[in-house]
Amino acid sequence: MSHWYVYIIRATDQSLYTGITTDVERRFAEHQSGRAGAKYFRGRSPVEIVLVESGHDRSSASIREAQIKKLSREQKLELIDCS
């Protein structure tokens, strides 16, 4: 069974990007390189990983990602501060 992570990255414009992966550092490097990163990072660059949640399988990671994406910016910042 793979271990999946939900992560939030802060971008240069201070926006927050949420995603899932099995390797957070590799995925962050992909976002930085622009080659295999998300389209979200065209026109902005990832600055830092601000949240990582572990202990997920693929299904629960996808569900949690969707939950986080529905939160307001203020709620996301609160989530980051509480971690």
C-alpha positions as CSV (number, residue, x, y, z in Angstrom):
1,M,0.0,0.0,0.0
2,S,1.4,3.4,-1.0
3,H,1.5,6.2,1.5
4,W,0.0,9.4,0.1
5,Y,0.4,13.0,1.3
6,V,-1.7,16.1,1.0
7,Y,0.4,19.3,0.7
8,I,0.0,23.0,0.4
9,I,2.6,25.2,-1.3
10,R,2.8,29.0,-1.0
11,A,3.6,30.7,-4.3
12,T,5.4,33.9,-5.1
13,D,2.1,35.8,-5.3
14,Q,1.3,34.4,-1.7
15,S,-1.5,32.2,-3.1
16,L,-1.8,28.6,-1.8
17,Y,-1.8,25.5,-4.0
18,T,-3.0,22.2,-2.7
19,G,-2.1,18.8,-4.1
20,I,-1.4,15.2,-3.4
21,T,1.6,12.9,-4.0
22,T,3.5,10.0,-2.7
23,D,6.8,12.0,-2.5
24,V,6.4,15.7,-1.4
25,E,10.0,16.7,-2.1
26,R,10.0,15.2,-5.6
27,R,6.7,16.9,-6.4
28,F,7.9,20.3,-5.1
29,A,10.9,20.0,-7.3
30,E,8.7,19.1,-10.3
31,H,6.6,22.2,-9.6
32,Q,9.8,24.3,-9.4
33,S,11.2,23.0,-12.6
34,G,8.0,23.6,-14.5
35,R,8.3,20.4,-16.5
36,A,6.0,18.1,-14.7
37,G,4.5,20.7,-12.4
38,A,0.9,21.9,-12.3
39,K,-0.3,24.5,-14.8
40,Y,-1.1,26.6,-11.7
41,F,2.6,27.5,-11.5
42,R,2.8,29.1,-14.9
43,G,3.2,32.8,-14.2
44,R,4.0,32.2,-10.6
45,S,6.6,30.1,-8.8
46,P,6.4,27.8,-5.8
47,V,8.2,29.2,-2.8
48,E,7.8,26.8,0.1
49,I,5.8,23.8,1.3
50,V,3.7,25.1,4.2
51,L,1.7,22.0,5.1
52,V,2.0,18.3,4.7
53,E,-0.5,15.8,5.9
54,S,0.5,12.1,5.9
55,G,-1.3,8.8,6.6
56,H,-3.5,8.8,3.6
57,D,-4.2,6.2,0.9
58,R,-4.9,7.5,-2.7
59,S,-8.7,7.8,-2.0
60,S,-8.5,9.6,1.3
61,A,-5.8,11.9,0.0
62,S,-8.0,12.9,-2.9
63,I,-11.0,13.5,-0.6
64,R,-8.9,15.6,1.8
65,E,-7.5,17.6,-1.1
66,A,-11.0,18.4,-2.3
67,Q,-12.0,19.4,1.3
68,I,-9.0,21.8,1.6
69,K,-9.6,23.3,-1.8
70,K,-13.2,24.2,-0.7
71,L,-11.8,26.2,2.3
72,S,-11.5,30.0,2.2
73,R,-8.0,31.5,2.2
74,E,-8.4,32.4,5.8
75,Q,-9.4,28.8,6.7
76,K,-6.4,27.5,4.9
77,L,-4.1,29.9,6.7
78,E,-5.7,28.8,10.0
79,L,-5.1,25.1,9.1
80,I,-1.4,25.9,8.3
81,D,-1.0,27.8,11.6
82,C,-2.5,24.9,13.6
83,S,-0.2,22.3,12.1
